[in-house]
Amino acid sequence: MSSVGPFAMHTVLVAVAALLAWWLARSLGGRVAAGCDVESGCAVASTQADHARCGAGRLFIDTFFVGLLAARLGYVLRWWPEYAATPKSIIAIGDGGFAWWIGLPAAVAFAWWRTRSPARLPLRRPVMIGIAAGMLVWFAANATLTLLRNSAPPLPDIELATLDGRPTTLSAYAGRPVVLNMWATWCPPCRREMPVLEDAQHRYPDVAIVLVNQGEDRAAIGDYLAQQGLALDHVLLDPHSRTMLDTNTRGLPTTLFFDANGRLVDTHMGELTRASLADTLRKRFAKQGSE
């Protein structure tokens, strides 16, 4: 499963883990009411426990966003050449580009610094416990997703057609890594990621970058590619959207990554950036792009 409704699964997991962590930090904060001042809590609170509970909740939210910002900046610096090539993609956070190993220390350091005063020191423990619980939930959920992905069906053997009308199947790409992208010309994020996929087919020649159009006719697709000046090697037609059905895909664009044995190793729902695609290819196929 790559999504929950219109939301990518990884986004849902982060939201769930953060919500549980916030709830835990806030709940534990109410038990350390002694020593918490009004400034660290909410402006409207009837008891000292309420002040502490609100203070822990607010501190966790601040800590979460500081960690998220640090994780994004760290990821952008890690893949700076890719982001520098398309600067607008830096703010395209839907690409999933976050370095948790940078964000987590930054969040812990921020929470530690914010609770350095005696008045706020009692909030340190509940917030740190919340952070730890959130990370455990996130790691466990990702491990479960990996197990589910390992049991997913292989690269589907669907009858499709090339742009010139010749019949073909996805099994024609067996024996090499496959990046299977499902798209449509009416889909704005699909259109934005087309140049990224075009670039990838030149940088990773031993990976099949296969773009399966969903539900449109040959003329419309050909006209669009010509107007945009796109030279894509493996554009296939799926007029009945069988690929989405067989892969349980619920939105466009969606990109599936299959290894040389046809095993699903990663999924991405939403717009790909040059950096996120390069990162996934490196992690899953140990591929380094050529200049």
N, C-alpha and C positions, 0 to 999 in steps of 0.2 A: 504494500500500500504506500503510495507516494504522496497522498493528500487526504485531507479531511474537508470535504466540500471544496471551496475555492482556495483553501489555505494549504501550503506545503506542509508535509508532516514534520519536518525539522522545526518550522516556525511554531507549530502547535506544541511540540515537545518543550521548546524553550518557554513558551507562555505558561504551560501547565507547571513546569518545574519552578518557575519564578513565582507563580501564584501560591503554590504550596509552601515555598520557602518564606514568602511574605507573611502568610497566615501563621506559620510556626513562630517566626520571629516576633510577630505581634502578640501571639498568645503567651509566649514565654516572657515577653516584656511586662505583661501585667503582673507577673509574680515577683518582679524586682522593683516594686514601686518605691521602696525606700531609697532616698537619695536622688530621685529624678526631679528636675525642675520643670516649671511650666514652659520655659523656652524650648525645651527638647521635645515637648509633646504637642498636643493640639490646643488651639486657642479656646475651644469650648469643650471642657471636660469636667465632669462632676467630682471625680475622685482622683487621688494620687495614682491609683492603679490605672485609671483611664489615661492620665498624662503619660505614664510609662509605656502603656500599650501603644498609644498613638506615636510616641517618640520612637519606639522600636520600628514601627511600621514605616514611618517617614524616613528614618535612617536607612532602612533596608532598600526602599525605593531609590533614594539618592545613590546608595552603593551600587545597586543593580545597573543604573544608567551610566555611572562612572566606569564600571567594569565593561559594559557594552561598548562604550566609546573607545576605551583603551583597546579592546579586542578588535574593533574595526580598524583603528589606526595601525595597530600592529600588523594586521593582515594586509592592509594597503602597502605598508612599507616592505613587507615580505615579497609582495608581487608588484613592486613599483614599476618596473618596465612595462608590464601589461596594462596597468592603470594609466601610466603616462601616455601610452599610445592612444587611449580613449579616456581623457580626463573626466568626462561626464559620468563614467561608470563608477567613479569613486563614491558617488552618493546613491548608487543603485544597490541598496543594502539587501534587496531581495535575492541577490546572487548567493547569499549565505556565507559571505566572506568575513568570518570572525575568527580570530586566533584566541581560543579560550585559555590557552596556557599563558597568554599575556593579560587577558582580561581578569582572570581569577586573582593573580597576585595584586593587580592594581586595585581590585575591589576590596580585598582584605586589607591592603595598606590604607586605603581611604577610610574604611570603617574603623580601623585601629586609631588613625589620626583624629577622626571626628569624636571618638570617645576617650580622648586623652585627659579631659578635665574630670575632676572628682564628681561633678554633678551628672555627667553623662556616662561615666565609667560603668554603672550597672547595666547599661544597654549593650555593652560590648558582647557579653556572652550570648544573649538571645539572637543577636544579629549574626554572629559567627556560626551559631548552631543552624540558623536558617540558611546561610550560605552553604554550609556543609551538606545539609539535607537536600537542598536544591540540586547541588552537583551530583549527589548520589542518585537522585531520581532521574536526572538527565542522562547519566552514564548507563543506568539500568535500562532506561527506555531505548537508548541507542543500541545497546547490546541486543535487546529484543528485536528491534528493527532489522539488525544484521542477520539474526537467525531466521526471521521471516523471509528476508531477501534471499538467503541461501536456499530456501525451499521453494522459491518462486519458479514458475514455469520457465523453460529456456527460451531463447530467441524464437519467436513464433514463425512458423512456415506458412506465411500468408501469401496468396496470389495477388500480385500487384502489377503495375505497368510502368514502363519508362515514359519519358516525355514524348518520345517518338512513337508510342503506342505498342511497343514490344512487351509481351508478357514476361514477368520475372517473379521471383520469390525472395524473401529475406534470407532463405537458406543459401542463396548464391554467395553470401558474404561469410559463410562459415569458414572457420580456420584462421580468422584474424579478429582483433578487437573491433567492436562495432559501437559507434555512437549513433543511436537511433533517435532522431528528432521528429516530433509530430507538430505540424504547424498548419497555418492557413494564411492566405494573403490579407484577410480582413482583420487579422489579430495584430494589434500594434506592437506588443512585446516580441511577437514572432518576427515581425519585420525588422525590429531593432537588432535582433541577434543574428540576422542573416549574414552581415559582414564578418561577425565573429566566427561563424561556421565556415564561411568561405576562406578566411585566413587559416583556420585550423586544418583544412584539408591540404594546404601547402606546407604547413609546419609539421604535421604528423602524417606523412604519406603512407605509413604502414597501418594506420587506423582508418577504417571505413566510416566516413561521416555521411550517414544516410538520412536524407530528409524526406519524410513521407507526408505528403500533403493530404489533408483530411477533407473530403467531401467536395472538392472543386474540380472543374473540368480542365482539360489539357490547354485549351486556348487561354483561359484566364490566368493560369499559372505561367505559361510561356510569356504572355504579354507583361506580366508583373516582373519576371526575372529580366526581361529585355529592357524594360523601362528603368530598372534599378541598376543595370549594368552588372548583374551578378553572374559569375561563371561557376556554377556548382556542378560537381561531377555526378552525384548520386541523388537525383531528385526523382522520387517515385510517386505514382498516383494511387490513391486509395479512395475512390469515389463513394464508397459505402461506410467509410470510417471503421473498417474491421480492425485496424491496428489498435485504435483506442479501446475497442470492446475487448479484444483478446488480451491486452495488457492492463486492463482495468484502469485506464487513464481517464481522469475526470476534468481535465482542463488543458488549455493550450497557452503557451507552448509547454510541452513536457519532453524531457530528454532522458533516455534510458541508456545505461552503459553495460554492454555485454563483453565478457572476455572472449578469448579465442576459442573456448569450448562452448560458447553460447550461453554461459551462465550469467545471470543478472548480478552485477556487482555494485551498482549505484543508480540512483535516480535523482532527477532535479526537475521540480515543477516551477515554472516561471522563467523569466528572461535569464539567459546565460551571459556572463561577461567574459572577456578574454582571460581575465585572471581566474575566475571560478572554473572555467573549462580547463585551463592549464593545470590548475591545482588538482582537479579530479583525475585527469589523465596521468599526472605524476603519481598520485596515491594509488590508483587502481591498476595502471598499466606500466608504471615506472617510465613514462614517456617524457622526454625533455624536448621542447620545441626547437626547431631550427630557425635561425634568423632569416 
